């Protein structure tokens, strides 16, 4: 593999910057999300790009990993103009090999602005790979693209880690945005008990927490839980509002980290009481937190496994110009997540290293590539038919 390709675009005053890192620079196609946040750095974007490559490797995808990051507030009035500047600075790469999707802070209009400046649909470079006319213009129109699909993958990882004993399990969810709410939806359907959720301001915890419908009704679009909209808890042990990070020290079988990157440090990790920690967000655990959990014997399902479902779906369909049947593809994605959940746990115990490092070693040895059908084969059949 060639060295990652990096592009940096900065305003004259240096107050706004954009970064594009293509980790899979030796691939015909690369894919990754665009993050918009004041805390974005070049180093963070490079780390996220590597993360995407690892996720895709776990599903045998021929697509390489990439990531874009804009160092700005999503509400900055100058953002629209800067996105055009960023698109032009990255035009050669975005017009030939790399597709951007949404990540934290990115809104649909932001990607529309970038591709309007490029004068092409979001999936144009995938559409060029096939003459069958099946590839749509936007990622959200790909066959098999469904609501809560990242949360679905996180649920499969939880279910596998618990030995298919989700019913009745107490689950804590850090972050109640798109991923956190999606995980909660799948868990509730399977009979799990949501014992606590947190947003960026606080946590709501308790053995008698309101049901999913009540929680969703009290949630704003940006993941804030409005506690005054929640019904009072029944019995003598109602729910309560506590400090945000206090969620992590509550008793539960599972803790899902679905907020943002690098939020859990060694100090917070030392207080975690759940027996299984699942990274639903990219790089939720700092390296020192991983070391603490490893030493304490807490099982961790890393982000590159648990958070990989949507990346796998988009990567495979992009490579196949939308030529794969959704049913078999989703079955393969589920099988890969479940297999990698077990495999990375086994390798971590054998190697005495944290699960994410164990996954890196497995990927380097070619031992995590999924058994799903190669997209090129399906594409060839679809064009022949």
Helices and strands as residue ranges (DSSP letters): E 5-10, E 17-22, E 30-36, H 42-57, E 64-71, H 79-89, H 91-94, E 98-102, H 108-118, H 124-127, G 139-141, H 149-161, E 170-174, H 178-189, E 193-198, E 202-205, H 212-217, G 227-229, E 240-243, G 244-249, E 254-257, H 266-270, E 276-279, H 287-296, E 299-301, H 303-306, H 309-319, H 326-351, H 355-364, H 375-384
